[in-house]
Amino acid sequence: MMQIIFRKIKNKIKSWIRCFIPRNVWVEILLITNYFYFYRRIRKHSSITSYDSKDGFSENTKYIMYSHSIEKGLSLKAPRKNFGKETIDKLVSYVAEKKLNENWVLRMLQGVLNEYQRFNNWPSATCELPPIRDSLRATISVARSNFVNRDNFRDFAKSRHSVRNFTGEKVAYKEIKKAIEIAQTAPSVCNRQSAKVRVFYDDEMREVLKLQNGNRGFDQEIGALLIITSDTKSFFYSGEINQAFVDGGLFSMMLLMALHDLGYGACMLNWCVSGAIDRKLRDITKIGESEIVVMFMAVGVLPEFFKVALSQRRPISEVVSLEGGSSDEA
């Protein structure tokens, strides 16, 4: 009963405040309040502010990230010998420290170290790798003719991998438009369809790629660069401050799968940059001030044979939990 009374009083106070505060000022207050809510959560819990956290999940995730940087290098057309030695040293130390607590992450790291060792023709003793059973593979070789598996959606989705090995041929604009038309079937909040795509080739593409640090080693082979944005003009409420990334992310995933279906390789490239770098991008492109850059996407023509990073996934037990109701599973 007291809760109901308190809620009514709070709503009355809100109504009274709105009578005296202009709508634009009230909206500013709501925006700042919502941003501060998310800021506090990120400030308190994210690994941004506690990079060396010993929390199990954070620590595992950090080393998954390290190992992926090696996987990516190994999947390039012509990796540089002994690349990423500093990262390798971190992985070796971590595996040695944690070897008694063997889990899927350590098996994955061991697989990455094993393949790195073979690539560089190092003797086993060079890395002093601790023995771990059943290590997981880091990369696989793929034939272009077998890359897309259309037997069913599960196999289709599992046949997609990020590709960083292209022929260097241009991907025709009409083919990009085919993929974008498919991507338009992606859901968006209230069907507002905020996503936009900008396509770059040639010198303009090279100029833009200089601002993104995840394309080193294969930038010269990219056949088209896509920049996916989400227009903030599509959002009307203070609670929608993150919706541009949700809608843009859904659209981007659908676009990625459409390109896979058309037989092209693609790799999502994140746009996690400072305001100064984002400003530089806007200075050299026609991206509107109202648009938020969601991500870049490198697209290319597949060679006859190429390597991809396997990027092992977390066990399903780490991803799902039953929070309410009952299940018929034992």
WOZIVEN-V311932 format. One record per residue. RES is the residue in one small letter. PHI is phi as a letter, one per 40 degrees, with the letter a starting at -180 (* if undefined). PSI is psi in whole degrees, -180 to 180 (NA if undefined). Layout:
# WOZIVEN-V311932
((RES | PHI | PSI) (RES | PHI | PSI))
This chain:
# WOZIVEN-V311932
((m | * | -44) (m | c | -35) (q | c | -40) (i | c | -44) (i | c | -45) (f | c | -41) (r | c | -41) (k | c | -41) (i | c | -43) (k | c | -42) (n | c | -36) (k | c | -42) (i | c | -42) (k | c | -46) (s | c | -41) (w | c | -43) (i | c | -43) (r | c | -27) (c | c | -28) (f | b | -12) (i | b | 124) (p | d | 150) (r | d | -42) (n | c | -35) (v | c | -41) (w | c | -41) (v | c | -41) (e | d | -42) (i | c | -44) (l | c | -43) (l | c | -48) (i | c | -42) (t | c | -45) (n | c | -43) (y | c | -41) (f | c | -35) (y | d | -49) (f | c | -35) (y | d | -47) (r | c | -40) (r | c | -44) (i | c | -43) (r | d | -37) (k | c | -37) (h | b | -23) (s | c | 161) (s | c | -1) (i | c | -42) (t | c | -5) (s | a | 61) (y | d | -33) (d | c | 26) (s | d | 142) (k | c | 6) (d | d | 132) (g | d | -46) (f | c | -47) (s | c | -44) (e | c | -45) (n | d | -44) (t | c | -39) (k | c | -42) (y | c | -25) (i | c | -43) (m | c | -45) (y | d | -47) (s | c | -33) (h | c | -32) (s | c | -33) (i | c | -42) (e | d | -47) (k | d | -44) (g | c | -41) (l | c | -22) (s | c | -2) (l | c | 162) (k | c | -42) (a | b | 77) (p | c | 149) (r | c | 135) (k | d | 138) (n | g | 26) (f | c | 154) (g | g | 34) (k | c | -37) (e | c | -41) (t | c | -40) (i | d | -43) (d | c | -39) (k | c | -42) (l | c | -43) (v | c | -45) (s | c | -41) (y | c | -45) (v | c | -42) (a | c | -39) (e | c | -37) (k | b | 7) (k | c | -25) (l | c | -16) (n | b | 55) (e | d | 132) (n | a | -175) (w | c | -31) (v | c | -45) (l | c | -37) (r | c | -38) (m | c | -46) (l | c | -41) (q | c | -41) (g | c | -41) (v | c | -45) (l | c | -40) (n | c | -46) (e | c | -38) (y | c | -41) (q | c | -44) (r | c | -41) (f | d | -40) (n | c | 2) (n | f | 41) (w | c | 145) (p | c | 155) (s | d | -34) (a | c | -18) (t | d | -43) (c | c | -11) (e | f | 51) (l | c | 129) (p | c | 141) (p | c | 129) (i | b | 131) (r | c | 153) (d | f | 50) (s | c | 150) (l | c | 143) (r | c | 150) (a | c | -41) (t | b | 163) (i | b | 153) (s | c | 138) (v | b | 143) (a | c | 136) (r | d | -38) (s | c | -21) (n | b | 6) (f | c | -41) (v | c | 118) (n | b | 113) (r | b | 16) (d | d | -43) (n | a | 171) (f | c | -38) (r | d | -48) (d | c | -35) (f | c | -48) (a | c | -40) (k | c | -19) (s | c | -12) (r | c | 133) (h | b | 153) (s | c | 130) (v | b | 133) (r | b | 32) (n | a | 101) (f | b | 171) (t | c | -19) (g | g | -8) (e | c | 150) (k | c | 144) (v | c | 120) (a | d | 140) (y | d | -37) (k | c | -31) (e | c | -39) (i | c | -42) (k | c | -35) (k | d | -46) (a | c | -40) (i | c | -37) (e | c | -39) (i | c | -42) (a | c | -24) (q | c | -10) (t | c | -5) (a | c | 143) (p | c | 151) (s | a | 156) (v | c | 123) (c | f | 28) (n | f | 34) (r | c | -21) (q | f | 65) (s | c | -14) (a | c | 143) (k | b | 154) (v | b | 132) (r | b | 134) (v | b | 133) (f | b | 144) (y | b | 168) (d | f | -138) (d | c | -37) (e | c | -40) (m | c | -45) (r | c | -40) (e | c | -44) (v | c | -40) (l | c | -24) (k | c | -22) (l | c | -6) (q | b | 128) (n | c | 12) (g | b | 12) (n | b | 9) (r | c | 137) (g | g | -19) (f | b | 10) (d | c | -31) (q | c | -11) (e | b | -7) (i | c | 134) (g | c | -14) (a | a | 146) (l | b | 129) (l | b | 138) (i | b | 119) (i | c | 128) (t | b | 167) (s | b | 128) (d | c | 118) (t | c | -14) (k | c | -15) (s | c | -8) (f | b | 137) (f | b | -12) (y | b | 149) (s | c | -25) (g | c | -3) (e | b | 24) (i | c | -22) (n | b | -1) (q | c | -28) (a | d | -39) (f | c | -33) (v | c | -53) (d | c | -43) (g | c | -35) (g | c | -42) (l | c | -44) (f | c | -43) (s | c | -41) (m | c | -42) (m | c | -38) (l | c | -42) (l | d | -46) (m | c | -33) (a | c | -42) (l | c | -39) (h | c | -44) (d | c | -34) (l | c | -4) (g | g | 18) (y | b | 153) (g | c | 150) (a | a | 155) (c | a | 122) (m | c | 136) (l | b | 120) (n | c | 156) (w | b | 67) (c | b | 86) (v | b | 171) (s | c | 164) (g | d | -33) (a | c | -41) (i | c | -41) (d | d | -38) (r | c | -41) (k | c | -41) (l | d | -44) (r | c | -30) (d | c | -29) (i | b | 3) (t | b | -178) (k | b | 22) (i | c | 127) (g | c | 154) (e | c | -26) (s | c | -6) (e | c | 139) (i | b | 129) (v | c | 121) (v | c | -47) (m | a | 166) (f | c | 159) (m | a | 119) (a | c | 133) (v | b | 144) (g | a | 163) (v | c | 134) (l | c | 137) (p | c | 173) (e | c | -40) (f | b | 143) (f | a | 167) (k | b | 149) (v | b | 151) (a | c | 134) (l | c | -30) (s | f | 71) (q | d | 144) (r | c | 155) (r | c | 150) (p | d | 148) (i | d | -28) (s | c | -23) (e | c | -7) (v | b | -34) (v | b | 146) (s | a | 142) (l | c | 115) (e | b | -17) (g | a | 158) (g | g | -165) (s | b | 161) (s | b | 149) (d | c | 0) (e | c | 148) (a | c | NA))
